[in-house]
Amino acid sequence: MTFYQLYKKLKPYVRPYRWIIGITLFFTALGSFVGQVNAFIMKYTVDGISDYITHQETVRNGFLLLLFVGTAFIGKELIHVFIQIGQKFYGEKLRIFISKDLAQTIINKILTYNVSFFTSDDNQSGKLQTRIDKGVDSLTRLVQNFFIDILPLFATALVALLMMFYSNWIIGVIGLCVIPIYFYASTKQAQRLKGSRQYIKKFREEKSHGIITILESILVIKSFVREDIEEEKQLQLQNNLTFAQISIRKIRTLFEASKDIIEQLGLTLIILITTYFIINGQMTIGAIMFNIMLFNNVAAPIRQFHRIYGEMHDALIYSESYFEILEADSQKEQSGSYIPEKLKGKFEIKNVSFTYPNGTEALKNINITIEPQEITALVGLSGAGKTTIVNLLDRFYEPSSGQILLDGVPLQDYDTHFLRENIGLVLQKNHIFNGSIEENIRYGNPTAPFEEVIDAAKKAHIHEQIMEMPDKYNTKALNLSGGQQQRIAIARLFLKNPPIIFLDEPTASLDAIATEQIKNSIDAIKQNRTVIIISHSISQIIDSDTIYSMNKGRIAECGSHEEIYQMGGTYSQIFDSMVRSLNIEKISQTIKK
Ligand SMILES: Nc1ncnc2c1ncn2[C@@H]1O[C@H](COP(=O)(O)OP(=O)(O)OP(=O)(O)O)[C@@H](O)[C@H]1O
């Protein structure tokens, strides 16, 4: 991306705050003139003192000179402070507003993206977060710097340069000559730094992903006593980052030294030529201070040019990623417009194959019919593709080939929000949000009255336990046990009350009593709904109307429990293994006693 492209992309974010920019520009213009006042005062002072000495003026005149100079300095400083406050305040205000808009826009945007966007390797949570944070941060810093740093510095430099020309054209030309040399050195420096900066960006993303991974897997790390492996991984990342940072520092030091030399050469020339004109009588002695100070004003922004250029390049690198995320329109979830009055809930999966974006072929030519208001179970060994089917039915992914119909209408024709409003999903491990139990259940229907929240909790067999907690429904949900969290998620589903329900191993993380209670709740919620249940537990699937047994992405058999068992294929193998693992013989002997 070029700076011009960046400018065009940023324009819509800056436009609403034109009035703030107007005020900032006013302060900038004022500041650029006030910035030269010191040079004039110093010239006047030196000339005044020189006159005073040459003409042996009275002490009174000397005091008057000092009074004037002192008042002028203090007055100028007061005005300068006022201008700076104005510039900083409005610059900050602009930054805060733009930061808010940039941060909110990207959140709004990514919420519209496909699930595949979030599961891709490039967008692992830490990486995505760094990219967004850094993008927003560097873009807002760029806007802020432009108005309270870059623009005032350059405006002051321009006015100083004009005054140098006004003072003497040769002095002006020297001031002017330094600019392109400096500019060339700064550009070269920035080009050399570009590669290292990109590495730093990559290493930073990897580091924050690494930290998130540690936080998420702390129990596994500790239980396997693998702290040293994790330390080693982090050290490697840290070393890479450190080397890149040192390489940047090296380049900076070298270039800064060469730029100092250029500046000193310019200054020496100014002093020599001004001295020549003073000796010649073409300038007064005060001109030496005047020219040095003006030259300083010209050199100041150029001295900072590499920093500004660097920050702008940082902004370019990070904003490139920011805008890549923002403009990933191909990732936008597609939605049809079809909204039926009522859903019956008949799914027909016809010759569907599906390959995940990373190339895993999860489903191969699948044909399944899910009858409305019936219970359909999906059974199969791990990795057979059961969850993938649910992912497709919820439109988290689109089939690679084949077609899915709901009540005879292609799934892609449905309004996606409508579709998902009508589907309830309970997973093996359900997400619990940071918030109270009530807020977590209410997620199923944010406008439901509190009585309905309680009713849902009762149906999910969690109400009594909640009432025993000190803060009852205000208890933090993240502190609950896995089984309790699962029941909160089921309560959320009761509150949502959708006609279609997908249960993906809903009791896998529960104890036996909780499993029985949840099974009862699930049996209750199954009434008059289309249900797909995935489970490795016999009790959950045995009384389903239809069972599909899957093997390596294909349907192996289908039918009722009795029918499919008789086929003697995958299902009977899984079923027999389950029975053996339960040790039925021992169990029945125990029960007989
Ligand atoms: N987000 C993903 N990206 C890439 N591959 C995936 C993804 N999710 C699942 N897979 C792969 O797709 C295949 C089917 O996975 P799926 O989760 O559908 O199996 P499953 O039958 O539900 O297994 P389990 O009983 O263990 O939950 C597996 O090989 C899995 O590794």
The ligand as an SDF file (V2000), in Angstrom:
LIG
                    3D

 31 33  0  0  0  0  0  0  0  0999 V2000
  -11.8750  -26.4490   11.5260 N   0  0  0  0  0  0  0  0  0  0  0  0
  -11.3110  -27.4900   10.9420 C   0  0  0  0  0  0  0  0  0  0  0  0
  -10.3280  -27.2920   10.0570 N   0  0  0  0  0  0  0  0  0  0  0  0
   -9.7380  -28.3280    9.4460 C   0  0  0  0  0  0  0  0  0  0  0  0
  -10.0600  -29.6160    9.6270 N   0  0  0  0  0  0  0  0  0  0  0  0
  -11.0380  -29.8980   10.4940 C   0  0  0  0  0  0  0  0  0  0  0  0
  -11.7100  -28.8530   11.2030 C   0  0  0  0  0  0  0  0  0  0  0  0
  -12.6330  -29.4260   12.0060 N   0  0  0  0  0  0  0  0  0  0  0  0
  -12.5450  -30.7600   11.8040 C   0  0  0  0  0  0  0  0  0  0  0  0
  -11.5860  -31.0480   10.9030 N   0  0  0  0  0  0  0  0  0  0  0  0
  -11.2100  -32.3900   10.3930 C   0  0  0  0  0  0  0  0  0  0  0  0
  -12.3370  -32.9280    9.7170 O   0  0  0  0  0  0  0  0  0  0  0  0
  -12.4770  -34.3080   10.0060 C   0  0  0  0  0  0  0  0  0  0  0  0
  -13.8720  -34.5620   10.6020 C   0  0  0  0  0  0  0  0  0  0  0  0
  -13.9440  -33.8920   11.8320 O   0  0  0  0  0  0  0  0  0  0  0  0
  -15.2810  -33.8460   12.7150 P   0  0  0  0  0  0  0  0  0  0  0  0
  -15.0360  -32.9040   13.8400 O   0  0  0  0  0  0  0  0  0  0  0  0
  -16.4310  -33.5840   11.8370 O   0  0  0  0  0  0  0  0  0  0  0  0
  -15.3340  -35.3390   13.2620 O   0  0  0  0  0  0  0  0  0  0  0  0
  -16.3030  -35.9760   14.3350 P   0  0  0  0  0  0  0  0  0  0  0  0
  -16.8720  -37.1950   13.7160 O   0  0  0  0  0  0  0  0  0  0  0  0
  -17.2750  -34.9730   14.8420 O   0  0  0  0  0  0  0  0  0  0  0  0
  -15.2610  -36.3550   15.4660 O   0  0  0  0  0  0  0  0  0  0  0  0
  -15.4300  -36.3940   17.0650 P   0  0  0  0  0  0  0  0  0  0  0  0
  -16.3450  -37.5340   17.4130 O   0  0  0  0  0  0  0  0  0  0  0  0
  -14.0420  -36.6590   17.5430 O   0  0  0  0  0  0  0  0  0  0  0  0
  -15.9470  -35.0610   17.4890 O   0  0  0  0  0  0  0  0  0  0  0  0
  -11.3600  -34.6720   10.9600 C   0  0  0  0  0  0  0  0  0  0  0  0
  -10.3290  -35.2480   10.1810 O   0  0  0  0  0  0  0  0  0  0  0  0
  -10.8890  -33.3480   11.5240 C   0  0  0  0  0  0  0  0  0  0  0  0
   -9.5230  -33.3790   11.7880 O   0  0  0  0  0  0  0  0  0  0  0  0
  1  2  1  0
  2  3  1  0
  2  7  2  0
  3  4  2  0
  4  5  1  0
  5  6  2  0
  6  7  1  0
  6 10  1  0
  7  8  1  0
  8  9  2  0
  9 10  1  0
 10 11  1  0
 11 12  1  0
 11 30  1  0
 12 13  1  0
 13 14  1  0
 13 28  1  0
 14 15  1  0
 15 16  1  0
 16 17  2  0
 16 18  1  0
 16 19  1  0
 19 20  1  0
 20 21  2  0
 20 22  1  0
 20 23  1  0
 23 24  1  0
 24 25  2  0
 24 26  1  0
 24 27  1  0
 28 29  1  0
 28 30  1  0
 30 31  1  0
M  END
$$$$
